[in-house]
Amino acid sequence: MRVWWLIVSVCFARLLYGESESGLFLKGEEIFSKRCASCHQAYIPQLLLNSNYEHNNTDLNLTAPTLTELSFALKDQVGDRKGDVESQLMEIEAFLQEYISHPDSNRSIFPADVRKHFNQMPPMKLSEDEAEALAVYMRAFSEKMMVEHGVKRYSYAEALQKAKEEGKIIMIEGYIPFCRWCMRMDREVMVEPEVKAALERDFVLVKMNLLTQKLPLGLQHLGTPSFYFIKSNGKEVIDAIEGFGNKREFLDLLKQISADAK
Ligand code: HEC
């Protein structure tokens, strides 16, 4: 009886004090902006970062990696990236607590050719509660940036309607959550202004998780990332392409698809 009461009151307290995922996200955001943002900028487009590192950090003179880079690295390098989110969050929380109190280049989650541009981070104190909120915030941050800086995505039903009304091609991006080349596509290509302009002009985008969602029109799943193009009538497939393409290659593909759709 007592045990049940304890469980109920702990759950109630969690609800009451907003320890939900979104509550933790906001708390993490606040901690980050007070304690971390003086060194870690939020977001810089990945292609600018790539050339900055090629030029020995002389383009941008960054003090520390951006929060978006931290977010991708935490998600990719800490714990089991293919496992469930809750257990990875616990591993990220433990990593943050450990690293931030004892920064150590040997335990860095960054590749050496990025890490070498920065001094060691100074050690800081971080409570368990702070680490929990930061883990939630930092893990989710890169996805938030990709949505904010990328092209708007629709549900398939919305896309069908919009494509018909505006005479646009439906492009389905097939991904799975832990696919590295999908993340690279999102970071380096889908947020580039030229790519966004081409997509917004001729296409309506749908993003589908190929582990949980079924492609329309009997389309076969290809490996990820993959791109499935459907005519504005919603009935004919134009093409299905598998694999990463850099900005130039992807722009050429979009041009080709637009021509084929005519
Ligand atoms: C005084 C500047 C400064 C502040 C403040 C700061 N950092 Fe850093 N941080 C750095 C630098 C420089 C690096 C890159 C070198 C390194 O990895 O230690 C870094 C790296 C990191 C890394 C990657 C570690 C790795 O694997 O290499 C994480 C995670 C991180 N910081 C989190 C935080 C969090 C969370 C806060 C706030 C609680 C914070 N930092 C505050 C300068 C700072």
Residues whose N, C-alpha, C, O or C-beta is under 5 A from the ligand:
A	BS01	HEC	R35 C36 C39 T63 A64 P65 P103 R107 S108 I109 F110 F118 N119 Q120 M121
